[in-house]
Amino acid sequence: MKKVNNNRNTNSMMKKKSIDTAKDPYLNKNEPADGSHCKKCGAVFQDKRWTLSDEARSKAAPSGGAVLCPACQKIKEGYAEGFVTLSGGFLADHKEEIINLVKNKEERAMYVNPLSRIIDIRESDGNVEIRTTTAKLAQRIGQILEKAYKGTVDYKWSDDVKIARVAWSR
C-alpha cells in the first residue's frame, strides 16, 4: 500500500495557466524611441512601456518626439477590444451615478495601464453601450458594477482575438 503525503504543497505541482499570446495590432507597430510622449494624452514611452507617471513625464527626452500612443490611436480609429452593455430599470434611475463610477474606474485603470481607456459611451433604447481599448477594462467595469450595484453580469471572451463582451443588468 502506497502512503500519500497530504502535507505537500499542491499549488507547486499545479501547472500554471498559459499566458494569452494574442498580440494587440497597435502594439506591433513600430516601437517609438525611449522618451517619446503621446501628443494627445501625454503618456511617455519608457523602458518598453507606456506610463503616465509624473516622474517619467519630467524625464521625457525632447528628442524622443511626439507620437500617438496605442490607446489614442485606437480611440482615433474606433478600434475596440471591450464592449460593455448596461441595461435594466435600475440603470434608468441611476444612469449618471453609474456612468460616473465607470469613468472613475477608467481613471484608476489608466494608472496601472495607460493604454486602458474608454473609447466612447453611447445611449440607445434605454441601454448604455461602452467601448473600451482593452478587454481587461471591460471586464473590470463589469466587476465594479456587480460589486457596487449587484445585478447580473455576463462575460464572453472570443477565442481567436482579444475581445470581451460584458453585459450588466439590474
C-alpha angles and dihedrals in degrees: 000000000000119000116223119212106220092182094074118112102251092190091069090056095050118098113243118241111260116247118249105253096191107131126225107236090218092056091051093064119099110307111239123234118273109270095030115141134206111253091211108042102015097238114155126222107224131158092356092305137094115238139177096201117136090227092058091045092054092048095045109129114235087217089064090075135213118289137155113264117228092257093054089046090053091049092048092050096036094239108162130187095177131052121186122186119194120194145155141079093285089059092056092054097043104029098128093047092048094048090050089052090051092050091049089052089053091052092051092045091052091063090056094041116006089198091067105096143146111248096194145330117223132182123211134158093352093307129107119222119199122188119197135191093232134041090224093061090052089052092049092050089055091048095050092048092050091048095047102037106014110218127129124305126191120191124197126178125190117236100218105038135029100265129133126192116197124184120190123182139169 
